[in-house]
């Protein structure tokens, strides 16, 4: 192969490589980086073979291996640092390689809407995210329908326009127990809702005035159904999961926690999640 050897050359003209099989070879087989550098005004870029790991890299700057944005590994893998974005007409496609969180959309399908798409935390959990809210999650063992905004799974009618719906809902509160014989939530589950059950956990150990350190609780307002029986342990992480025979709340409903006998609560905190079904009316004619 004919060679032109010189320590430095500058060509001030367009160059064409012609022939039966036109080839430009950079490098001589030595253990060294080889590259093609684009010398820009504000930013340089390179395409180069990094001798450190024998990978082909495209990156910013002029030194091979510095700030690589795309890397071609010798096993055929292609890695990307940063985002992939392409524009076709008015549509956008985005791969956000910086986000590793199932609450964040990393593959976004349309219109520059970067908070809606698919997300993953890199731990075998995949989620559908809409408006930065995780709505549907799949992991290795189960699936879950979740809304981090309002904790609602709703069924509606397309022809009607989705204004009315039947919704399975949850209501959440952490209630602090201190200085009284009872304590009540402010969940305010609406009248007419169908109550399904409740999950409780003791976040901070319950302490009562005579050191019995137990408690119980019931629905109040639109229901009086018991949730946790008398003398429930006040130890931290005590858990209660109660399914009830579905009943319609006759009025706004909450939970009342009671100390034993005439004792009062000295300290403690209990976390509560109530499960219920509600209906939303159709729109006006």
N, C-alpha and C positions, 0 to 999 in steps of 0.2 A: 504494500500500500504506500503510495507516495506520501511523504511527510514534509511539513513545513515547520521548522523548529526555530523558535526565537523566544527570548525571555519575556518580551512584551511586544505586542503588535496591536495596531489600531487600524481598523478598516472604516473608511468614511464613504461607504457606498452600500447599496443593497447587495446581498450575497445569495446566489442560487447554487444548490448542490444538485447536480444532474447526473445522469447515467442510467444504466439498466436497473441497478438497485441502490439508489442514492442513500448514503449513510454518513452520519456525523458521529464520530466516536470521541467521547471525552474521557480521558484517563488512559493509563498504560498498564493496568493490572496491578499497580502498586497498592500497598496498604495505606491508603490515604483517602480523604474526602474528595469527591469530584462533584462539580456543580455547574449549573448555568445560572448566572445572577442577572436580575433585571434591575438596573441602576436608575431608580426613580428620583424625582425631585424631592418629594416629601417622604416617600416610603420605598424601601427596597424589598424585593422578593427573590426567592431562589427555588430552583428545582435541583435536588442534589442527592447523591448516594452517600449516606453517613457510614463511614467505615467503622464507627464504634459498634453498631449493631447490624450493619449490612442491610439497612432499610432505605428505601427511596422516600424522600420527604419533600413536601412543598410547604414553604413557610415564609415568615416575615423576617427581614434583615438580609444579611449577605453571608453569614456564617452558617454552614450546614448543621442542623440540629438545634439551632436557636429559634425558639418560638415556632415549632412546626404546627401547621394547621391541618395537614393531611399526611398520613404515613401509610406506605404500602409495605407490609411485612413479607418476609420471604415465604411464609406459609399460605399466602393468598389473602390474609386478613387486611382490611382497610380500616384505619381508625381516623376519627375526625375529632379535632379539638375545637369546641365552640359550637355554633349553630349552623344548620344547613337550611338555606332558604332559597326558594326558587319562585319566580313570578311568571305566570302564564295568563295573559290577559289581565283580568281583575282578580284572579284567584291566587292565594298564597299557600305555600306548604312550608312548614317549619319543623325542624328537629332541634330541640333545645338540649344539647348534651351536658349542660351545666347543672340542670335540675335533677336531683335524685330524691324524689318525694312523691308519694302517691296522692298528695293533695295538690300537686302542681302538674299542669299539662305539659308533657314533653314532646308529644307528636300532635300538632295542631292542624286541622284539616282545611280551614277556610278563612278567607277575608281578613287576614291579619288579626284574627281573634285568638290571641296567644294564651288566654286563660281557659280555653275550652279544647278538650281533646283527650288523649290517653296519658296516664301517668303511672310511674312505678317507683318504688323505693329501693329497687335492686335486691329485694329479699323475697322473691317469688310472690309479690303482691302487685296486681294490675288493677287500675281503677279508671273509670270514666269520670272526667272532671268537666263541669259546666260552670262558667263564671267563677272559677277558682273554688267551687264547691264540689267535694267528692260525692258522687251520686251512686255509683255501682262499683263494688270491689270484689275481686276474685283472688283467692289465695290457693295454696296447695290442698287445703282441706275443705273449704266451704266458699259460698258466695254470700254477699251481704248487700242489701240495698240501704244506702245511707245518704242523708242530707246533712251536711255540717251547718247549714243555715237554719233549718227549721225541723229537722228530724222527722220527715214526712215521706211516706210512700203512698202515692195517690193514684186512683184509677178514675179516668174520666172518659167522655164520649167525644170522638172526633167530629161527627156530624153536628153535634150540639155546639162545639167550639171550645170545649175544655173549661168552661166556666164553673160548672158544677162537678163535684167529685166526691168519692168516698176515700177517706184518707186514714191510714194506720199511722198513728202519731206516738211520739214519746215526749214526756215532760220531765225536766231534770232540775234538781235543786240540792244544795248541801245546806242542811239546817244545823245551826249551832245551838247546843243545849246548855243553858246557863241561867241560874237565878230564879227558876220558876218550877212549878210542878208539871206544867205542860209546855209544849212548844209546837207551833203549827207552821206548815209550809205556806208559800204564796204561789203555788203552782196554778191555781185558779182554772182547773179543767172545766170546760164549759158545760152547762146544763144541756142534756140531750146526748151527750157523748156516751159511748158504750165502753165501760171500764173492763179491762182484760186482766190486769195484773200489775205487780210492782216488784222491783228489785231494790234491795237495800244493802249497804255495807257501812260498817262503823269505821270512819276515817280516823277519828281521834277517840280514844277509849272513853266510855261513858262513866262518869263519877257522880254519885248521888250523895245527898247530905248525911245519910246514916251509913254510907259505905256499902249498901246493898249492891249498887253499881249494875242494876238491871233496868230494863225498859220494855215497853210494848207500844204498838201503834195501830191506828185504825183510820179508814177514810172518814172524813167529816164533811158536812154540808149536804151534798146530793147523794151520799151513801154512808152507811155506818159499818160496812164490812170490815172485819178484822184482817190485818196484814201480818203483824208479828205478835205472837202470843205473850202473855204476861211472863215476867222473869226471863226474858231474852237476855243473853249474856251481853255485857257491855265491853268486852275485850275488843281491842283493835282488830279489824279485818273479820269480825263476825259478819256473816252474810245471810240474808233472807231473800228467797225467791218465791213469790206467792202468785200462783194463777188462781183467779176467782171464776165462779160461774158468771159469764158475761151479764152485766146489769147496766141499765140506763141511768145515768146520773140525773136525779130529779132537780138538782140545783148545782151551782158552782161548787166544785169539789176540791178538797185539799187533804192533807194527812196530818193527824195530831199524834204527837209522841208524848207518852206519859211516864213519869217516874213512879216507882212502886209506893203504894200506900199513901202516906202523907209526906213522903220525902220530896225534896226538890232536886233538880239537876244542878250540880256544881260546875261541871264542864263536860265537854264531849262534842262530837260532830258526826252526823250520819248523812250519807249521800243516798239520794232516792231517785229512781227513774220509774215513772208510771207509764204503762202502755194502754192506749185507748184508741177507739175508732170514732171519727166524726164525719158529718156530711156537710158539704158546702152547697148552698143553693144555686140554682140556675140563674143566669143573667135575666134582667127584665126583657120583656118582649120588645 
